[in-house]
Each structure stands twice: as structure tokens, then as C-alpha cells.
Amino acid sequence: MHYTLVLSPEGPSVVRLIENVNKLAPYGLARQTLRVGNVATMMNGMMKLLLAKVSIGTLTNWIGISAGADEGMNLLQQIISTVLGWDKRELKKRLDKIDKDKNRPSNDVKEAIKKWVCEESQPEHLQTRDMSKMSEEQHSLALEYLSLILSIRDRDQLVQVLCRSNPDHLTQGIRDAVAAYEPLIRQVHQAVNLSDTVSDFQAFVSDMLKVCKPDKPGVGEEAVAPSVEDFLDLLHKHQQSLHKFLHQVTKNGVEISEWFRVWCHDTATHFQHDTPDDAEFPPVIEMMALAFEKLPKDDQEKVRVELDSYTEYLNKIHEGSSARIREVVQNDAARQQSKSTPGTPSPSPSVSTHKESISAQQSKRTMYGPGAYLAKWQDLLDKTEITPAKAFGSPRFGSDKSVREESSKDVDGNVQDVGVDVEEKIEQSKAAIPPKTETTLSALGPRFKAILRGEDLIRAEV
């Protein structure tokens, strides 16, 4: 959660999106509907609340006067369309700023960009002779213009597919899913107070949005970025809601508990390793060992060195993740002990004491949480090729500072103040540098994929 909502370059945009959806979600109507005792009536009410369409097209299609007429949008689609529409409005404001800039690209360039974006089969290049005539400022604005046009196009396509398609696949898909899980929904409704569950979920989302925003102690003081411990406190605060839900399910829904127990056993049985002595094919590890033995001696030595380096790299990121887990647990325990005892009055702190308190809290804040797979994910992002910043320049990568700065902008073009600037995010996300494994991938990659497909290439060569 901390990485996705705070450290990730898209964190502010994700928080903004969740906040907008949370504003429009019909929590009150959902709670009233879930209080209905009859399961069939409750399900029918929830489906009508979220999926019902009231328009002239709906009426004429139902009567039979028309077929396939636009029926408008239901409540769920209206929420999606409204949230994406707010984003489009901010993006169009940024387009207007570019149009008013004195270094804006020419109208021909802008029309060529719009035409290229709208074409279904996009060519690999624009008119290079027109691109070569632009200055660096015009080229930079043209790149931003292209990015904004693509962002608007993406939101238009999402609204078209999810909200305006005919037939309505989203509504029908939800109806099919509810019909498939109807027995489970009936059991959960009988066992759990779903109205209180919705209230608990709303409270959790609201508190999560508050945690995501930086804490500003006072005027002129720097914002305090949300830490991993802050999200841990959030989970501690709301764990009682989860425990209450699970307790109601296990106590009142015996059949649901049995279904879950059987599912766990079946899942473990499906993924267990079963390699009898008379198996037709050897295990994957043995087949990869045979593939390694068939490599030339020079390649074997290179692969062995790369594998040793990669093993050391994996050990480092797992050890770093474990160390951060211990650090988070220790910091959280210290914060819990430092809380004043209820009923004990505490003297009002002075300004210096307040600053010392903030400094002490900052020293016990973990700004990059545990997770070995997050390091791998960050490595993939850093290696991703990005459009060159200059005309006919070399491609950039996700690790470049300019790319990170641009991706940190919200839809309104501003970098949201989360208490962690871009350079600090780069420093905090640094982990062990992965070694190069080109020789191993080229020598054993095709055979590994063939083994996963079940092809016995090694025996065929023998």
C-alpha cells in the first residue's frame, strides 16, 4: 500500500482516483438495501441500484419499438464516466496552456499528432522533415502534447468500452458474475451483517485517504511524508472490522467455512510436487541440469558465474526485505509504547519540544517498506525504454530523472506534495543492482520455455 500510494510515481493519481470514486459511491443506499432480510429481494435491489437504466431507449427496447437503441448509463457506469471526465477536464486545461505558449509547436505538427493518435494502424514515424524544423522547446511541448492527447484518448476509449458499448458487456458481465456466485452470496448474507461491513469499508477507505496525504505540522514547516508505520497503524486500527467479519462467517456460516476448507485442500493438492519413480519425464530441475551439461565449456563457465551473481543478488534483496520488516516492527512497537496512557494529562509542549518530538518521530519512520518482489518490479520499470527527450536522440529509460519527474505529475500537471520529492523517491527505491544474465537467457531460455510447454527436447537430442 505504501509503495503504490506514496512512493510509486503514479501514487498521487491513484489516490486522486480513489478519492473521487469514494465521493460518488452510494454507501448510504447500499447500507439500506443490504438490511433487507430476504436474500432475493436484497440482491434484486442491489442490482437495480447499480445496474438499472432509466431512459427512453431502455423503454423503447423493452417494448420492442426499437432494437439496440442507446439506453444510457447506469449508476456504476455514471460513476466511471464522471471520474474519468474530471481527469479529461484537467488534461484539456493543460492542452489549452500549450496552445497559448509562445513556443508552441505549429498547427501542422499538432494536427499530425492528432491524426497519428486517431489512426487505428499507427505508422512508425511522423513527418521527420517537420520534426527537424522544431526547436528544443517546441519539441518538448510537442512531446507533452502527444502525451496529453494519448491520455485523453485512453479515457475516451475506457468510457466507450465500459459505459457506452452496445451491447453493454460490463452490465451483463456483472449480472453473470452475481448469478454464478449466488449460492455464496446467499450464505454470506445470512451469516454476516453486510450493512455494517459496508460502513467499516467506508471508514477504512476514508482513513486510508487521510493517511496518504502528508502531515503538515505548522506554517513554514516541511510536510511529513506518510511512512510504512503510518499504514501499519491504519491496518491495526481497522483489523477489528476484519476480525468481526471473519468471526461472523465462521460462526454463522458453517457451510461457507467447509467450502473454504475443501478449496484450500484441493488447491494444495493441485500444486503439490508429485514425482514418482516411474514418471515419464524427469523434474524440471533435472532437465535444466541436462541442458546445462550440453552447453560448450566456455558457455558453462559464463552461465555459472552469472548464476552465482544472480543468487547473491536475490539473497541481498531478501535480506534487505527481512531487515526492513524488523525495522518496521521495532519502530511500530516504540511508537505504541510512546503513546500516553489514557486518563493521564500531559503538559502542553513548547515549540522546541514539538520540534524535538517531530525529529524523534522522523528518526523512527521507514520510508521504503519490505518486499523483495517490489525490488524486481522497480528494476523492470527502470529498464523500460521511453520516448527520447530530443529529436533523433537515444531512448530514455524508466530510471532517468526526467522520466520520473514527468511521471510524478498528476493529471492537472502539478507534482503532488506527498512529503517525498522525486530525488528522495529515487534514493529510497534503490536496491541491489541486478547482475547481467544475457548469456544464461540466450543459452538456456529457449530450452526452459520448451520444458515448460512439455516438449522433451533433451531426450530428442540424445
C-alpha positions in Angstrom: 0.0 0.0 0.0 2.8 2.4 0.9 4.7 1.8 -2.3 1.6 2.0 -4.5 0.0 5.1 -2.9 3.1 7.1 -1.8 6.4 6.0 -3.5 5.1 5.0 -6.8 5.2 7.7 -9.5 1.5 7.1 -10.2 0.7 7.3 -6.4 -0.9 10.7 -6.4 -3.0 9.9 -9.4 -4.2 6.6 -7.8 -5.1 8.5 -4.6 -6.9 11.1 -6.6 -8.9 8.4 -8.4 -9.8 6.5 -5.3 -10.9 9.8 -3.6 -13.1 10.8 -6.5 -14.8 7.3 -6.6 -15.2 7.4 -2.8 -17.1 10.7 -3.1 -19.6 9.3 -5.6 -20.0 5.8 -4.1 -23.6 5.3 -2.8 -22.7 3.9 0.6 -25.9 5.1 2.3 -28.2 3.5 -0.3 -26.2 0.3 -0.3 -26.4 0.0 3.5 -30.2 0.5 3.4 -30.6 -2.2 0.7 -28.3 -4.7 2.5 -30.5 -4.5 5.6 -33.4 -6.3 3.7 -33.8 -9.8 5.2 -34.9 -11.6 2.1 -31.9 -12.5 0.1 -33.6 -12.5 -3.3 -35.1 -9.0 -2.6 -31.8 -7.7 -1.4 -29.9 -9.0 -4.5 -32.6 -7.6 -6.8 -32.4 -4.2 -5.0 -28.6 -4.0 -5.3 -28.7 -4.9 -8.9 -31.3 -2.2 -9.6 -29.3 0.3 -7.6 -26.1 -0.2 -9.5 -27.2 -1.5 -12.9 -30.7 -0.2 -13.7 -31.0 2.2 -16.7 -33.9 4.6 -17.0 -34.1 6.3 -20.4 -36.3 6.5 -23.5 -34.0 4.0 -25.2 -34.5 1.5 -22.4 -38.3 1.8 -22.6 -38.5 1.5 -26.4 -36.1 -1.5 -26.4 -38.2 -3.2 -23.7 -41.5 -2.6 -25.6 -40.0 -3.7 -28.8 -40.3 -0.5 -30.8 -36.6 -0.3 -31.2 -33.7 -2.7 -31.1 -30.2 -1.8 -29.9 -31.1 1.9 -29.1 -28.7 3.7 -26.7 -30.0 3.0 -23.2 -27.8 5.5 -21.5 -25.7 4.6 -18.4 -26.5 3.0 -15.1 -25.2 4.3 -11.7 -21.9 2.3 -11.9 -21.2 3.5 -15.4 -22.1 7.1 -14.5 -19.5 7.0 -11.7 -16.8 5.7 -14.0 -17.7 8.2 -16.7 -17.8 11.1 -14.2 -14.4 10.3 -12.6 -12.7 9.9 -16.0 -14.5 13.1 -17.2 -12.9 15.0 -14.3 -9.5 13.8 -15.4 -10.2 14.7 -19.1 -11.2 18.2 -18.0 -7.8 18.7 -16.3 -5.9 17.3 -19.2 -7.7 19.6 -21.6 -6.7 22.6 -19.5 -3.1 21.6 -19.9 -3.7 21.3 -23.7 -5.0 24.9 -23.7 -1.9 26.1 -21.9 0.3 24.6 -24.6 -1.8 26.2 -27.3 -1.3 29.6 -25.6 2.5 29.1 -25.1 4.7 31.3 -27.3 7.0 28.3 -28.1 4.1 26.0 -29.0 4.5 23.6 -32.0 2.9 24.6 -35.3 -0.6 23.7 -36.1 0.6 21.2 -38.7 2.5 19.3 -36.1 -0.4 19.3 -33.7 -2.8 18.1 -36.4 -0.2 15.4 -37.4 -0.1 14.2 -33.8 -3.9 14.1 -33.5 -4.2 12.2 -36.8 -1.5 9.7 -35.7 -3.3 9.1 -32.4 -6.7 8.6 -34.0 -5.4 6.2 -36.7 -6.1 2.5 -36.0 -2.9 1.3 -37.6 -0.4 3.9 -36.5 2.7 4.4 -38.6 6.1 4.1 -37.1 7.1 7.7 -37.6 5.7 11.2 -38.2 6.9 13.5 -40.9 10.6 13.8 -39.9 11.2 16.8 -42.0 8.6 18.7 -40.0 10.1 17.4 -36.7 13.6 18.6 -37.7 12.4 22.2 -38.1 11.2 22.4 -34.4 13.3 23.9 -31.7 14.1 22.1 -28.4 11.3 24.0 -26.6 8.8 23.2 -29.4 9.9 19.5 -29.4 9.4 19.3 -25.6 6.0 20.8 -25.8 5.1 18.5 -28.7 6.0 15.5 -26.6 3.8 16.8 -23.8 1.1 17.5 -26.3 1.3 13.9 -27.6 1.2 12.5 -24.0 -1.9 14.5 -23.2 -3.6 13.5 -26.4 -2.9 9.9 -25.6 -4.2 10.2 -22.0 -7.4 11.8 -23.2 -7.8 9.1 -25.9 -7.3 6.4 -23.3 -10.0 7.8 -21.1 -12.4 8.2 -24.0 -11.8 4.6 -25.0 -12.4 3.4 -21.4 -15.7 5.3 -21.3 -16.7 4.0 -24.7 -15.9 0.4 -23.8 -17.2 0.3 -20.2 -20.1 2.8 -20.4 -21.3 3.3 -24.0 -20.8 0.0 -25.7 -23.8 -1.7 -27.3 -24.4 -4.4 -26.2 -23.4 -3.5 -22.7 -20.7 -6.0 -21.8 -20.0 -4.6 -18.4 -23.5 -4.8 -17.1 -24.0 -8.2 -18.5 -20.7 -9.4 -17.1 -21.7 -8.3 -13.6 -25.1 -9.9 -13.9 -23.4 -13.2 -14.9 -20.9 -13.0 -12.0 -23.7 -12.4 -9.5 -25.7 -15.3 -10.9 -22.6 -17.6 -10.7 -21.9 -16.7 -7.1 -25.5 -16.5 -5.9 -25.2 -19.5 -3.5 -22.2 -17.9 -1.8 -23.9 -14.5 -1.7 -26.9 -16.1 0.0 -24.8 -17.8 2.6 -22.8 -14.7 3.4 -25.9 -12.6 3.6 -27.4 -15.0 6.2 -24.2 -15.2 8.2 -22.9 -11.6 8.2 -24.3 -8.1 8.8 -23.3 -6.7 5.4 -24.7 -3.2 6.2 -22.1 -2.9 9.0 -19.4 -4.3 6.7 -20.1 -1.5 4.2 -19.8 1.1 6.9 -16.5 -0.5 8.0 -15.2 -0.4 4.5 -16.2 3.2 4.0 -14.4 4.1 7.2 -11.2 2.2 6.1 -11.1 3.9 2.7 -11.6 7.4 4.3 -8.9 6.8 6.8 -6.6 5.4 4.1 -7.0 8.6 2.1 -6.2 10.7 5.1 -3.0 8.7 5.8 -1.9 9.1 2.1 -1.8 12.9 2.5 1.3 14.4 4.1 1.1 15.7 7.6 2.0 19.4 7.8 2.8 20.3 11.5 2.6 24.0 11.1 3.1 27.1 8.9 6.6 27.2 7.3 7.4 23.6 8.3 8.1 20.8 5.9 5.5 18.2 5.2 6.0 14.9 7.0 5.7 12.1 4.4 3.5 9.1 5.2 5.6 6.2 6.4 5.2 2.4 6.4 4.4 2.7 10.1 1.5 5.0 9.4 -0.1 2.4 7.1 0.7 -0.3 9.8 -1.2 1.8 12.3 -4.1 2.1 9.8 -4.3 -1.7 9.5 -4.1 -2.1 13.3 -6.9 0.4 13.7 -9.2 -1.5 11.3 -8.2 -5.1 11.9 -11.1 -5.4 14.3 -13.5 -4.9 11.4 -11.9 -7.8 9.5 -12.0 -10.0 12.6 -15.7 -9.2 13.2 -16.4 -10.2 9.6 -14.5 -13.5 9.7 -16.0 -14.3 13.1 -19.5 -13.9 11.8 -18.7 -16.1 8.7 -17.1 -18.9 10.8 -19.8 -18.8 13.5 -22.9 -18.4 11.4 -21.8 -19.8 8.0 -20.7 -23.3 8.7 -21.2 -24.3 5.0 -19.0 -21.4 3.8 -16.2 -22.5 6.2 -16.5 -26.0 4.8 -16.4 -24.8 1.2 -13.2 -22.8 2.0 -11.6 -25.7 3.8 -12.2 -28.0 0.8 -11.0 -25.4 -1.6 -7.7 -25.0 0.4 -7.1 -28.7 0.4 -7.9 -29.0 -3.4 -5.6 -26.1 -4.2 -2.7 -27.6 -2.1 -3.2 -30.9 -3.8 -3.2 -29.4 -7.3 0.1 -27.5 -6.7 2.0 -30.2 -4.8 5.0 -31.8 -6.4 4.3 -35.4 -7.3 7.3 -37.1 -9.0 7.0 -40.9 -8.7 9.9 -43.1 -9.8 8.1 -44.2 -12.9 7.4 -40.7 -14.1 7.5 -40.3 -17.9 9.5 -37.0 -17.7 12.2 -36.0 -15.2 11.7 -32.9 -13.0 12.3 -29.5 -14.4 15.5 -29.1 -12.4 17.0 -32.3 -13.8 16.1 -31.4 -17.3 17.7 -27.9 -16.9 20.8 -29.6 -15.5 21.0 -31.8 -18.6 20.6 -28.8 -20.8 23.4 -27.1 -18.9 25.7 -30.1 -19.4 25.2 -29.9 -23.2 26.5 -26.4 -23.4 30.0 -25.7 -24.5 32.6 -25.4 -21.7 33.0 -21.6 -22.2 29.3 -21.0 -22.0 29.0 -23.3 -19.0 31.6 -21.1 -17.2 29.9 -17.9 -18.1 26.5 -19.2 -17.1 27.9 -20.5 -13.8 29.3 -17.0 -13.0 26.1 -15.3 -13.9 24.0 -17.7 -11.8 26.3 -17.2 -8.8 26.0 -13.4 -9.2 22.2 -13.6 -9.5 22.0 -15.9 -6.5 23.9 -13.3 -4.5 21.6 -10.6 -5.8 18.5 -12.5 -4.7 20.0 -13.1 -1.2 20.7 -9.4 -0.9 17.2 -8.2 -1.7 15.6 -10.9 0.5 18.0 -10.0 3.4 17.2 -6.3 2.9 13.4 -7.0 2.9 13.8 -9.0 6.1 15.8 -6.2 7.7 13.1 -3.7 6.8 10.4 -5.9 8.3 12.3 -6.0 11.6 12.8 -2.2 11.5 9.1 -1.6 10.9 8.1 -3.9 13.7 10.6 -2.3 16.1 9.5 1.3 15.2 5.9 0.4 15.5 6.4 -1.1 18.9 8.3 2.0 20.0 5.5 4.2 18.8 2.9 2.2 20.6 4.8 2.5 23.9 5.4 6.2 23.5 1.6 6.9 23.4 0.4 8.5 26.6 -1.7 6.4 29.0 -5.4 7.2 28.8 -6.6 9.5 31.6 -3.1 10.8 32.2 -2.9 14.5 31.4 0.2 15.6 29.5 1.7 19.1 29.7 1.4 21.2 26.6 4.7 21.1 24.7 6.7 24.1 23.8 7.8 24.9 20.3 11.2 23.3 20.9 9.7 20.3 22.4 7.3 20.0 19.4 10.2 20.1 17.0 12.2 17.5 19.0 9.1 15.3 19.0 8.8 15.6 15.2 12.5 14.9 14.8 12.2 11.8 17.0 9.3 10.5 15.1 11.1 11.1 11.8 14.0 9.0 13.0 11.6 6.1 13.6 9.9 6.2 10.2 10.6 3.7 7.5 10.1 5.3 4.1 10.8 2.2 1.9 9.0 -0.9 3.1 9.8 -4.5 2.8 9.2 -6.6 -0.3 11.7 -8.5 -2.4 9.4 -8.5 -5.4 9.0 -4.7 -5.2 12.7 -4.5 -6.0 12.2 -6.7 -9.1 9.2 -4.7 -10.1 11.2 -1.4 -9.8 14.0 -3.0 -11.8 11.6 -3.7 -14.6 10.3 -0.2 -14.6 13.8 1.2 -14.6 14.7 -0.8 -17.7 11.6 0.2 -19.7 12.5 2.2 -22.8 10.8 5.6 -23.1 10.5 8.1 -25.9 13.7 10.2 -26.5 13.6 13.7 -25.0 15.2 15.2 -28.1 14.6 14.8 -31.8 16.6 11.9 -33.2 18.0 11.3 -29.7 18.6 8.0 -27.9 15.7 6.4 -26.0 15.4 7.1 -22.3 14.8 4.6 -19.6 12.4 4.5 -16.6 15.4 5.1 -14.2 16.1 8.5 -15.8 15.4 11.5 -13.7 13.4 13.3 -16.4 11.1 10.3 -16.8 10.5 10.0 -13.0 9.8 13.8 -12.8 7.3 13.6 -15.6 5.5 10.5 -14.3 5.1 12.1 -10.9 2.8 14.8 -12.3 -0.9 14.5 -11.7 -3.5 15.0 -14.4 -3.5 18.7 -13.6 0.2 18.9 -14.4 1.3 19.6 -10.8 3.5 17.4 -8.8 1.5 16.5 -5.7 3.3 17.2 -2.4 3.4 13.9 -0.6 6.3 14.9 1.6 8.8 13.0 -0.6 10.4 14.7 -3.5 11.4 12.9 -6.7 15.1 12.7 -5.9 14.3 11.2 -2.5 12.0 8.7 -4.1 14.8 7.6 -6.4 17.2 7.3 -3.5 14.7 5.3 -1.4 13.8 2.9 -4.2 17.4 2.0 -4.8 18.1 -1.7 -4.1 20.8 -4.1 -5.0 21.7 -3.7 -8.7 20.8 -6.9 -10.6 23.6 -8.5 -12.5 23.6 -9.1 -16.2 22.3 -12.5 -17.3 22.3 -12.2 -21.1 24.4 -15.4 -21.7 22.2 -17.5 -19.4 19.0 -16.3 -21.0 20.2 -16.8 -24.6 21.7 -20.3 -23.8 19.0 -21.8 -21.6 16.0 -19.5 -22.1 14.5 -21.3 -25.2 15.0 -24.7 -23.6 13.4 -23.6 -20.4 10.3 -22.4 -22.3 10.2 -25.7 -24.2 10.4 -27.7 -20.9 7.5 -25.6 -19.5 5.5 -26.5 -22.7 6.2 -30.2 -22.1 8.5 -30.7 -25.0 11.2 -33.2 -24.4 13.9 -31.6 -26.4 16.8 -33.0 -24.4 15.8 -36.7 -24.9 15.2 -36.0 -28.6 18.8 -34.8 -28.9 20.1 -37.8 -27.1 
